[in-house]
């Protein structure tokens, strides 16, 4: 994974964070790489949010409603911690925020396809060199990206709903994380 903007990022619309507001661009000056904890299990998410962009670590928000806090709660149930896994995103840069609506706080943008295409090559490299026995992929956008990379029939992959998806419980996430043979409820998209 990149730890700085390099030649590979020149073809990415997120290279040098030019797509972000000046304030968000000042937070961070490089993509967020794989969190390598030496695990045989990799967790894959779509892209970092603003908190992850600030922290420099994937899935690390402290917002009580965030995917990161749901994952943290699930890990507490199964008595593991984030260091039990390697953690990555399909896109390593924060895509930015959508315009806020009258009653709702602005949500993160979905990464554009050109960014997914450029960044997913880094993820592919990490998967090929990581010796992973199990790869848990969260959400349809990440699933689609991995299928485009050719991992559709790879039995190491488990595709589950994103922690922030409606109806996903902490106990379901705990099952997804704890049991290598756990067969999650299938979901569409991709």
C-alpha positions in Angstrom: 0.0 0.0 0.0 1.2 3.5 -0.6 2.5 5.6 2.2 2.9 8.6 0.0 1.6 9.9 -3.3 3.7 8.3 -5.9 3.6 7.7 -9.7 0.8 5.2 -9.3 -1.4 8.0 -7.8 -1.0 10.2 -10.8 -3.8 8.4 -12.6 -6.0 8.7 -9.5 -8.5 11.6 -9.1 -7.6 11.6 -5.4 -3.8 12.0 -6.0 -2.4 14.7 -3.8 -5.9 15.1 -2.2 -6.9 17.7 -4.8 -10.5 16.6 -4.6 -10.8 17.6 -0.9 -11.5 20.9 0.7 -8.5 22.9 1.8 -9.2 22.0 5.4 -9.4 18.3 4.7 -6.3 18.5 2.5 -4.4 20.0 5.4 -5.3 17.0 7.7 -3.2 14.5 5.9 -0.6 14.5 3.1 -0.5 10.8 2.1 -2.8 7.8 1.6 -3.6 5.5 4.5 -1.8 2.2 4.1 -2.7 -1.3 5.2 -2.6 -1.7 9.0 -0.2 -4.7 9.1 -0.5 -6.6 12.4 1.0 -9.9 11.0 -2.4 -11.5 11.0 -3.6 -14.4 8.8 -7.0 -12.6 8.5 -7.5 -9.4 6.5 -10.5 -7.1 7.0 -11.3 -5.0 3.9 -13.5 -1.8 4.0 -14.4 0.7 1.2 -12.5 3.8 2.1 -11.5 5.9 5.1 -13.8 8.5 6.7 -12.7 11.9 7.9 -11.8 10.4 11.4 -9.6 7.8 9.8 -8.1 10.4 7.5 -7.2 12.4 10.7 -6.0 9.3 12.6 -4.0 7.8 9.7 -5.5 4.3 10.5 -8.3 2.4 8.8 -11.5 1.9 10.7 -10.5 4.0 13.7 -13.3 6.5 14.3 -14.5 7.1 17.8 -17.9 8.3 16.8 -20.4 6.0 18.6 -22.4 5.4 15.4 -19.4 4.7 13.2 -18.5 1.3 11.7 -15.3 1.4 13.7 -17.1 1.6 17.0 -19.4 -1.3 15.9 -16.4 -3.3 15.0 -14.7 -2.5 18.3 -17.9 -3.6 20.2 -18.0 -6.8 18.2 -14.3 -7.5 19.0 -15.0 -7.0 22.7 -17.7 -9.7 22.6 -15.2 -12.2 21.1 -12.4 -11.0 23.3 -10.1 -9.9 20.5 -8.7 -6.5 19.5 -7.9 -4.8 16.2 -4.3 -6.1 16.4 -5.7 -9.6 15.8 -6.3 -8.6 12.1 -4.7 -6.8 9.3 -7.0 -3.9 8.1 -7.2 -2.3 4.7 -9.4 -0.2 2.5 -10.1 -0.6 -1.2 -9.5 3.2 -1.6 -6.8 4.6 0.7 -7.8 8.3 0.5 -10.8 10.0 2.1 -13.3 10.7 -0.7 -14.7 13.8 1.0 -18.2 14.6 2.4 -21.5 15.0 0.5 -23.3 18.3 0.9 -25.2 18.4 4.1 -29.0 18.1 4.0 -31.3 20.2 6.2 -31.8 17.7 8.9 -28.9 15.3 8.5 -25.2 15.6 9.0 -23.2 15.3 5.8 -22.2 11.7 5.0 -19.0 10.5 3.3 -19.0 10.4 -0.4 -18.7 7.0 -2.2 -15.3 6.8 -3.9 -15.4 7.4 -7.7 -14.7 4.4 -9.9 -11.4 5.8 -11.2 -10.1 5.9 -7.6 -11.3 2.4 -6.9 -9.5 1.2 -10.0 -6.2 2.9 -9.2 -6.2 2.1 -5.5 -7.4 -1.5 -5.6 -4.1 -2.5 -7.3 -2.4 -1.7 -4.0 -4.9 -3.9 -2.2 -4.3 -6.7 -4.7 -0.6 -6.5 -4.0 -1.2 -6.7 -0.3 -3.5 -9.7 -0.7 -1.0 -11.5 -2.9 1.9 -11.0 -0.5 0.0 -11.3 2.8 -0.4 -15.1 3.1 -4.0 -14.6 4.2 -6.1 -17.6 5.2 -9.3 -15.5 5.5 -10.4 -12.2 4.1 -13.5 -10.6 5.4 -14.9 -8.0 3.0 -17.4 -5.4 4.3 -20.0 -4.0 2.0 -21.0 -4.1 -1.6 -18.5 -1.5 -3.0 -15.6 -3.4 -1.5 -17.1 -6.7 -2.8 -17.4 -5.3 -6.3 -13.8 -4.0 -6.3 -12.5 -7.4 -5.2 -14.5 -9.2 -7.9 -13.1 -6.9 -10.5 -9.6 -7.9 -9.3 -10.5 -11.6 -10.0 -11.3 -12.8 -6.5 -14.9 -13.8 -7.2 -14.3 -17.6 -6.6 -11.5 -17.4 -4.1 -12.7 -19.5 -1.1 -10.7 -17.4 1.4 -13.1 -14.5 0.9 -16.2 -13.9 3.1 -18.5 -11.1 2.0 -20.6 -9.5 4.7 -22.7 -6.4 5.0 -21.0 -3.2 6.1 -21.2 -2.5 9.8 -23.1 0.8 9.1 -25.8 -1.0 7.0 -29.3 -0.9 8.4 -30.1 -4.0 10.5 -26.5 -5.2 11.1 -26.1 -6.1 14.7 -23.0 -6.2 16.9 -23.5 -10.0 17.4 -23.6 -10.6 13.6 -20.3 -8.6 13.3 -18.9 -10.7 16.2 -19.8 -13.9 14.3 -18.3 -12.5 11.1 -15.0 -11.8 12.9 -14.7 -14.8 15.2 -15.5 -17.9 13.2 -13.5 -18.7 10.1 -16.2 -21.1 9.0 -19.0 -18.7 9.7 -21.3 -18.4 6.7 -22.9 -14.9 6.8 -26.3 -14.2 5.3 -25.7 -13.5 1.6 -26.3 -10.0 0.3 -26.7 -8.6 -3.1 -24.7 -6.1 -5.1 -21.8 -7.1 -7.2 
